[in-house]
Structures are given as C-alpha cells and as structure tokens.
Amino acid sequence: MGGSRRLDFLKAYRKARSWDCSPVSAAFRALRFALFGDSGRFRTHHGMRISRIVRMDEG
C-alpha cells in the first residue's frame, strides 16, 4: 500500500473502532476504504446502526 492508502486505512480503522465495530470487521472495512474509497455498509454501535465510510474528493 502506498503512503496515502496506509493513512486512509488507519483513519478508517480508527473511525470504525470508535463506533464499536469489532477489530476484524474494522480491518476489513478499512481495507475496502483504502482501496476503493468506500467501506460499504456495516453494523456499528453494538449492532444498533448501519454505517458507511466514504472518501469525499475535494474539487
């Protein structure tokens, strides 16, 4: 992974973990976010919410 993708991965992983997502699920969603710019929908907040992390390109 390039430098910016590594930072994207860490940012998404930390965000998902802060939403009480499991470590394995957070890592998978962070990888998807780093590669494609979209984590897809996943359960957060102890299964009470469905969330998504999306890269917003400036421009």
C-alpha positions as MATLAB code, in Angstrom:
seq = 'MGGSRRLDFLKAYRKARSWDCSPVSAAFRALRFALFGDSGRFRTHHGMRISRIVRMDEG';
ca = [
       0.000    0.000    0.000;
       1.201    3.497   -0.776;
       1.643    6.163    1.873;
      -1.729    7.819    1.354;
      -3.547    4.475    1.261;
      -1.877    3.472    4.513;
      -3.141    6.693    6.101;
      -6.609    6.076    4.653;
      -6.558    2.584    6.160;
      -5.567    3.870    9.606;
      -8.148    6.657    9.509;
     -10.973    4.286    8.536;
      -9.865    1.609   11.022;
      -9.809    4.087   13.904;
     -13.188    5.504   12.878;
     -14.812    2.057   12.720;
     -13.300    1.040   16.070;
     -14.564    4.276   17.640;
     -18.036    3.193   16.506;
     -17.654   -0.095   18.489;
     -17.020   -2.242   15.426;
     -15.069   -5.481   16.002;
     -11.338   -5.400   15.163;
     -11.711   -7.903   12.303;
     -14.674   -6.104   10.744;
     -12.965   -2.720   11.197;
      -9.833   -4.010    9.433;
     -11.864   -5.403    6.519;
     -13.855   -2.171    6.144;
     -10.689   -0.074    6.413;
      -9.032   -2.139    3.665;
     -12.050   -1.638    1.397;
     -11.980    2.088    2.139;
      -8.240    2.364    1.406;
      -8.544    0.500   -1.900;
     -11.879    1.760   -3.228;
     -12.762    4.887   -1.227;
     -15.910    3.265    0.164;
     -16.196    0.870    3.095;
     -19.647   -0.388    2.183;
     -22.399   -0.566    4.772;
     -21.672   -2.324    8.060;
     -23.160   -2.624   11.539;
     -21.809   -0.327   14.255;
     -22.707    0.870   17.741;
     -23.207   -2.690   19.043;
     -25.394   -3.578   16.054;
     -27.806   -0.690   16.565;
     -26.758    1.292   13.468;
     -25.644    0.727    9.909;
     -22.769    2.998    8.919;
     -20.573    3.659    5.913;
     -17.232    5.439    5.428;
     -16.863    7.203    2.077;
     -13.984    9.240    0.678;
     -15.160   12.707   -0.278;
     -12.941   14.045   -3.076;
     -12.460   17.764   -2.953;
     -12.972   19.578   -6.187;
];
